Amino acid sequence: MLTAKDIIVKPIKASAAIALVKKVHYSGKVVNNSFLHLGVFLSGKLEGVMSFGSPLDKRKVLSLVEDTKWTGMLELNRMAFTDLLPRNSESRALAIAFKLIKKNYPHIEWILSFSDATQCGDGTIYRASGFVLTQIKKNMTIYNTPSGKTMARLTWDARSPEARKALALKYGFVKYDVGSFFVKTAKMNGMSRLVGYQLRYIYFLNEAARERLTVPIVPFSKIDEMGIGMYKGKKKRVK
């Protein structure tokens, strides 16, 4: 029987990563600013991908770790694995990925990632892989759309008016205002917001960076205390 020790992690082309993310990730969406893609192979077949890149607004997160240089951190912005991978493959793949990053990009000191406890999960894999939890934030940015798909407010707000027209067609908006922020278009279409949380995690590639953390570490127990646990899109039962 194959185990997590049988997986192989290595760089892959963006096209291969994008194809798997669209197929496997719960959102079906890719992050365009990803530039480092590591594939997870089992028996020679690509069964997982971890995509790293710069945060959408790096200026807002650099201060989480004091004196971080502009190129001193990355965001793990997509992690997608098929159900064919053995148990514990996610944590093993992350451990290998971090070793590769430390070896090939020694200037990178820490990794940022977010878990979507509105539609997906609360970060079980991150906690098992050595990340620290640094924020639990109510998520008020995800909306249901007429198409039946969900959409994040930033997807609209960060686009040009022309790009917004394409989004309006894609998500089935009957009415829309390409010159305003998404909240106005949401009201025009009677769209509701999903209620949930976003959790912010950090993994330190060296101890010096950990010592420069400028925000408190949130105990993992806080997730259960708040009753916001989620796994694969389903709310966890509080014991």
Contacts in CASP RR format, 6 or more apart in sequence:
PFRMAT RR
TARGET T0000
AUTHOR 0000-0000-0000
METHOD contacts of the structure
MODEL  1
MLTAKDIIVKPIKASAAIALVKKVHYSGKVVNNSFLHLGVFLSGKLEGVM
SFGSPLDKRKVLSLVEDTKWTGMLELNRMAFTDLLPRNSESRALAIAFKL
IKKNYPHIEWILSFSDATQCGDGTIYRASGFVLTQIKKNMTIYNTPSGKT
MARLTWDARSPEARKALALKYGFVKYDVGSFFVKTAKMNGMSRLVGYQLR
YIYFLNEAARERLTVPIVPFSKIDEMGIGMYKGKKKRVK
1 86 0 8 1.000
2 42 0 8 1.000
2 43 0 8 1.000
2 86 0 8 1.000
3 86 0 8 1.000
3 87 0 8 1.000
3 88 0 8 1.000
4 85 0 8 1.000
4 86 0 8 1.000
4 87 0 8 1.000
4 88 0 8 1.000
4 89 0 8 1.000
4 91 0 8 1.000
4 92 0 8 1.000
5 92 0 8 1.000
6 42 0 8 1.000
6 43 0 8 1.000
6 86 0 8 1.000
7 40 0 8 1.000
7 41 0 8 1.000
7 42 0 8 1.000
7 47 0 8 1.000
7 85 0 8 1.000
7 86 0 8 1.000
7 89 0 8 1.000
7 92 0 8 1.000
7 93 0 8 1.000
7 96 0 8 1.000
8 40 0 8 1.000
8 41 0 8 1.000
8 42 0 8 1.000
8 44 0 8 1.000
9 38 0 8 1.000
9 39 0 8 1.000
9 40 0 8 1.000
9 41 0 8 1.000
9 93 0 8 1.000
9 96 0 8 1.000
9 97 0 8 1.000
9 100 0 8 1.000
10 38 0 8 1.000
10 39 0 8 1.000
10 41 0 8 1.000
11 36 0 8 1.000
11 37 0 8 1.000
11 38 0 8 1.000
11 39 0 8 1.000
12 37 0 8 1.000
12 38 0 8 1.000
12 39 0 8 1.000
12 46 0 8 1.000
12 49 0 8 1.000
13 37 0 8 1.000
14 34 0 8 1.000
14 35 0 8 1.000
14 37 0 8 1.000
16 37 0 8 1.000
16 39 0 8 1.000
16 46 0 8 1.000
16 49 0 8 1.000
17 30 0 8 1.000
17 34 0 8 1.000
17 37 0 8 1.000
17 39 0 8 1.000
17 49 0 8 1.000
17 51 0 8 1.000
17 78 0 8 1.000
18 30 0 8 1.000
20 46 0 8 1.000
20 48 0 8 1.000
20 49 0 8 1.000
20 80 0 8 1.000
20 82 0 8 1.000
21 28 0 8 1.000
21 29 0 8 1.000
21 30 0 8 1.000
21 49 0 8 1.000
21 51 0 8 1.000
21 78 0 8 1.000
21 80 0 8 1.000
22 28 0 8 1.000
22 29 0 8 1.000
22 30 0 8 1.000
23 80 0 8 1.000
24 48 0 8 1.000
24 49 0 8 1.000
24 80 0 8 1.000
24 81 0 8 1.000
24 82 0 8 1.000
25 78 0 8 1.000
25 80 0 8 1.000
26 119 0 8 1.000
26 120 0 8 1.000
26 233 0 8 1.000
27 119 0 8 1.000
27 120 0 8 1.000
27 150 0 8 1.000
30 51 0 8 1.000
30 78 0 8 1.000
31 51 0 8 1.000
31 53 0 8 1.000
31 77 0 8 1.000
31 78 0 8 1.000
33 53 0 8 1.000
33 54 0 8 1.000
33 56 0 8 1.000
33 77 0 8 1.000
34 51 0 8 1.000
34 52 0 8 1.000
34 53 0 8 1.000
34 77 0 8 1.000
34 78 0 8 1.000
35 52 0 8 1.000
35 53 0 8 1.000
35 54 0 8 1.000
36 51 0 8 1.000
36 52 0 8 1.000
36 53 0 8 1.000
36 74 0 8 1.000
36 101 0 8 1.000
37 49 0 8 1.000
37 50 0 8 1.000
37 51 0 8 1.000
37 52 0 8 1.000
38 49 0 8 1.000
38 50 0 8 1.000
38 51 0 8 1.000
38 52 0 8 1.000
38 93 0 8 1.000
38 97 0 8 1.000
38 100 0 8 1.000
39 46 0 8 1.000
39 48 0 8 1.000
39 49 0 8 1.000
39 50 0 8 1.000
40 46 0 8 1.000
40 47 0 8 1.000
40 48 0 8 1.000
40 49 0 8 1.000
40 50 0 8 1.000
40 81 0 8 1.000
40 85 0 8 1.000
40 89 0 8 1.000
40 93 0 8 1.000
41 47 0 8 1.000
42 84 0 8 1.000
42 85 0 8 1.000
42 86 0 8 1.000
42 89 0 8 1.000
47 81 0 8 1.000
47 82 0 8 1.000
47 84 0 8 1.000
47 85 0 8 1.000
48 80 0 8 1.000
48 81 0 8 1.000
48 82 0 8 1.000
48 85 0 8 1.000
48 93 0 8 1.000
49 78 0 8 1.000
49 79 0 8 1.000
49 80 0 8 1.000
49 81 0 8 1.000
50 76 0 8 1.000
50 78 0 8 1.000
50 79 0 8 1.000
50 93 0 8 1.000
50 94 0 8 1.000
50 97 0 8 1.000
51 76 0 8 1.000
51 77 0 8 1.000
51 78 0 8 1.000
51 79 0 8 1.000
52 74 0 8 1.000
52 75 0 8 1.000
52 76 0 8 1.000
52 77 0 8 1.000
52 101 0 8 1.000
52 111 0 8 1.000
53 74 0 8 1.000
53 75 0 8 1.000
53 77 0 8 1.000
54 74 0 8 1.000
54 75 0 8 1.000
55 61 0 8 1.000
55 75 0 8 1.000
55 77 0 8 1.000
55 112 0 8 1.000
56 154 0 8 1.000
56 158 0 8 1.000
58 70 0 8 1.000
61 73 0 8 1.000
61 75 0 8 1.000
61 112 0 8 1.000
62 68 0 8 1.000
62 70 0 8 1.000
62 73 0 8 1.000
63 214 0 8 1.000
64 112 0 8 1.000
64 134 0 8 1.000
64 202 0 8 1.000
64 213 0 8 1.000
64 214 0 8 1.000
64 215 0 8 1.000
65 73 0 8 1.000
65 109 0 8 1.000
65 110 0 8 1.000
65 202 0 8 1.000
65 209 0 8 1.000
65 212 0 8 1.000
65 213 0 8 1.000
65 214 0 8 1.000
66 212 0 8 1.000
66 213 0 8 1.000
66 214 0 8 1.000
67 212 0 8 1.000
68 109 0 8 1.000
68 110 0 8 1.000
68 209 0 8 1.000
68 212 0 8 1.000
69 107 0 8 1.000
71 107 0 8 1.000
71 108 0 8 1.000
72 107 0 8 1.000
72 108 0 8 1.000
72 109 0 8 1.000
72 110 0 8 1.000
73 108 0 8 1.000
73 109 0 8 1.000
73 110 0 8 1.000
73 111 0 8 1.000
73 112 0 8 1.000
74 101 0 8 1.000
74 108 0 8 1.000
74 111 0 8 1.000
74 112 0 8 1.000
75 111 0 8 1.000
75 112 0 8 1.000
75 113 0 8 1.000
76 111 0 8 1.000
76 112 0 8 1.000
76 113 0 8 1.000
77 113 0 8 1.000
79 90 0 8 1.000
79 113 0 8 1.000
79 125 0 8 1.000
81 89 0 8 1.000
81 90 0 8 1.000
81 93 0 8 1.000
90 125 0 8 1.000
90 128 0 8 1.000
90 129 0 8 1.000
91 125 0 8 1.000
91 128 0 8 1.000
91 129 0 8 1.000
94 125 0 8 1.000
94 129 0 8 1.000
94 203 0 8 1.000
95 129 0 8 1.000
98 111 0 8 1.000
98 203 0 8 1.000
98 205 0 8 1.000
101 108 0 8 1.000
101 111 0 8 1.000
101 205 0 8 1.000
102 108 0 8 1.000
102 205 0 8 1.000
102 206 0 8 1.000
108 205 0 8 1.000
109 204 0 8 1.000
109 205 0 8 1.000
109 206 0 8 1.000
109 208 0 8 1.000
109 209 0 8 1.000
110 202 0 8 1.000
110 203 0 8 1.000
110 204 0 8 1.000
110 205 0 8 1.000
110 209 0 8 1.000
111 131 0 8 1.000
111 202 0 8 1.000
111 203 0 8 1.000
111 205 0 8 1.000
112 200 0 8 1.000
112 201 0 8 1.000
112 202 0 8 1.000
113 126 0 8 1.000
113 131 0 8 1.000
113 200 0 8 1.000
113 201 0 8 1.000
113 202 0 8 1.000
113 203 0 8 1.000
114 198 0 8 1.000
114 199 0 8 1.000
114 200 0 8 1.000
114 201 0 8 1.000
115 121 0 8 1.000
115 122 0 8 1.000
115 123 0 8 1.000
115 126 0 8 1.000
115 198 0 8 1.000
115 199 0 8 1.000
115 201 0 8 1.000
116 139 0 8 1.000
116 198 0 8 1.000
117 123 0 8 1.000
117 139 0 8 1.000
117 196 0 8 1.000
117 197 0 8 1.000
117 198 0 8 1.000
117 199 0 8 1.000
117 228 0 8 1.000
117 229 0 8 1.000
117 230 0 8 1.000
118 139 0 8 1.000
118 142 0 8 1.000
118 194 0 8 1.000
118 195 0 8 1.000
118 196 0 8 1.000
118 197 0 8 1.000
118 198 0 8 1.000
118 230 0 8 1.000
119 142 0 8 1.000
119 150 0 8 1.000
119 194 0 8 1.000
119 233 0 8 1.000
120 230 0 8 1.000
120 232 0 8 1.000
120 233 0 8 1.000
121 229 0 8 1.000
121 230 0 8 1.000
121 231 0 8 1.000
121 232 0 8 1.000
121 233 0 8 1.000
122 197 0 8 1.000
122 199 0 8 1.000
122 223 0 8 1.000
122 228 0 8 1.000
122 229 0 8 1.000
122 230 0 8 1.000
122 231 0 8 1.000
122 236 0 8 1.000
123 199 0 8 1.000
123 201 0 8 1.000
124 231 0 8 1.000
126 133 0 8 1.000
126 201 0 8 1.000
126 203 0 8 1.000
127 133 0 8 1.000
127 201 0 8 1.000
127 220 0 8 1.000
129 203 0 8 1.000
130 203 0 8 1.000
131 201 0 8 1.000
131 202 0 8 1.000
131 203 0 8 1.000
132 201 0 8 1.000
132 202 0 8 1.000
132 203 0 8 1.000
132 204 0 8 1.000
132 213 0 8 1.000
132 217 0 8 1.000
133 199 0 8 1.000
133 200 0 8 1.000
133 201 0 8 1.000
133 217 0 8 1.000
133 218 0 8 1.000
133 219 0 8 1.000
133 220 0 8 1.000
133 222 0 8 1.000
133 223 0 8 1.000
134 200 0 8 1.000
134 201 0 8 1.000
134 202 0 8 1.000
134 213 0 8 1.000
134 215 0 8 1.000
134 216 0 8 1.000
134 217 0 8 1.000
134 218 0 8 1.000
135 199 0 8 1.000
135 200 0 8 1.000
135 215 0 8 1.000
135 218 0 8 1.000
136 197 0 8 1.000
136 198 0 8 1.000
136 199 0 8 1.000
136 200 0 8 1.000
136 218 0 8 1.000
136 222 0 8 1.000
136 223 0 8 1.000
136 226 0 8 1.000
136 228 0 8 1.000
137 197 0 8 1.000
137 198 0 8 1.000
137 199 0 8 1.000
137 200 0 8 1.000
138 196 0 8 1.000
138 197 0 8 1.000
138 198 0 8 1.000
139 194 0 8 1.000
139 195 0 8 1.000
139 196 0 8 1.000
139 197 0 8 1.000
139 198 0 8 1.000
140 193 0 8 1.000
141 152 0 8 1.000
141 153 0 8 1.000
141 154 0 8 1.000
141 193 0 8 1.000
142 150 0 8 1.000
142 151 0 8 1.000
142 152 0 8 1.000
142 153 0 8 1.000
142 193 0 8 1.000
142 194 0 8 1.000
143 150 0 8 1.000
143 151 0 8 1.000
143 152 0 8 1.000
143 153 0 8 1.000
143 182 0 8 1.000
143 186 0 8 1.000
143 191 0 8 1.000
143 192 0 8 1.000
143 193 0 8 1.000
143 194 0 8 1.000
144 150 0 8 1.000
144 191 0 8 1.000
144 192 0 8 1.000
144 193 0 8 1.000
144 194 0 8 1.000
145 151 0 8 1.000
145 171 0 8 1.000
145 172 0 8 1.000
145 173 0 8 1.000
145 189 0 8 1.000
145 191 0 8 1.000
146 171 0 8 1.000
146 172 0 8 1.000
146 173 0 8 1.000
146 174 0 8 1.000
146 189 0 8 1.000
146 191 0 8 1.000
147 170 0 8 1.000
147 171 0 8 1.000
147 172 0 8 1.000
149 171 0 8 1.000
150 194 0 8 1.000
151 167 0 8 1.000
151 171 0 8 1.000
153 181 0 8 1.000
153 182 0 8 1.000
153 183 0 8 1.000
153 186 0 8 1.000
155 167 0 8 1.000
155 182 0 8 1.000
156 164 0 8 1.000
156 167 0 8 1.000
156 181 0 8 1.000
156 182 0 8 1.000
156 185 0 8 1.000
157 181 0 8 1.000
157 182 0 8 1.000
159 167 0 8 1.000
161 178 0 8 1.000
161 179 0 8 1.000
162 178 0 8 1.000
164 176 0 8 1.000
164 178 0 8 1.000
164 179 0 8 1.000
165 176 0 8 1.000
165 178 0 8 1.000
167 173 0 8 1.000
168 176 0 8 1.000
168 178 0 8 1.000
168 185 0 8 1.000
173 185 0 8 1.000
173 188 0 8 1.000
173 189 0 8 1.000
174 188 0 8 1.000
174 189 0 8 1.000
175 185 0 8 1.000
175 188 0 8 1.000
175 189 0 8 1.000
176 185 0 8 1.000
176 188 0 8 1.000
176 189 0 8 1.000
177 184 0 8 1.000
177 185 0 8 1.000
177 188 0 8 1.000
186 193 0 8 1.000
196 228 0 8 1.000
197 226 0 8 1.000
197 228 0 8 1.000
199 223 0 8 1.000
202 213 0 8 1.000
204 210 0 8 1.000
204 213 0 8 1.000
223 229 0 8 1.000
224 236 0 8 1.000
224 238 0 8 1.000
224 239 0 8 1.000
227 236 0 8 1.000
227 238 0 8 1.000
229 235 0 8 1.000
229 236 0 8 1.000
229 238 0 8 1.000
230 236 0 8 1.000
END
